[in-house]
Amino acid sequence: MITGAQLQSIMPFAKARIAAFIEPLNAAMHEFHINSPIRQAAFIAQIAHESGELRYVEEIASGIAYEYRKDLGNTQPGDGMKFKGRGLIQITGRNNYHECGKALGVDLITNPELLETNDLACRSAAWFWASRGLNDLADKGDINRICRRINGGLNGLSDRMAYYIKSCKALNYEPPKKL
């Protein structure tokens, strides 16, 4: 379990949001077996980057760039905006919303904004993490591959790595020498 003080040392700009997120974040990590310092450090690093230190549970952009992206399952008019990134890891696209909603037992197709609630923002991030095999990559310290699976590339890698180092320090875990 991660403490508010540890989270504050990783995400100094999160401030008051930490109190709102710490309990659902710990519950989500427990639910999806993000249960060791190495897994938690990698997970926290990614959500710190993706959410701007817990500031954004809805993507800032309109989502128009995702319109008719068949690879995301966006096949209907308005899908890009309706299924833009939400949650702490920015779940994106009709297909991901459907899979996530099914796994979490909520209707995210009808109510995509549910991913903006603290509980589902955390659970959706942890679900995505587990469903993409990221615990295994975290166990290996493979931050590059984690980044690729979350983002499709290495966007923001230096920021993610900085958060990973901070997370390791906060959790008293010595990161692998070769990162």
Secondary structure, DSSP 8 states (H G I E B T S, - for coil): ---HHHHHHH-TTTTTHHHHHHHHHHHHHHHTT--SHHHHHHHHHHHHHHHTTTT-SB-SS-SGGGTT-GGGT--STTHHHHTS-BTTTTB-SHHHHHHHHHHHTS-TTT-GGGGGSHHHHHHHHHHHHHHTTHHHHHHTT-HHHHHHHHHSS-TTHHHHHHHHHHHHHHTT----S--
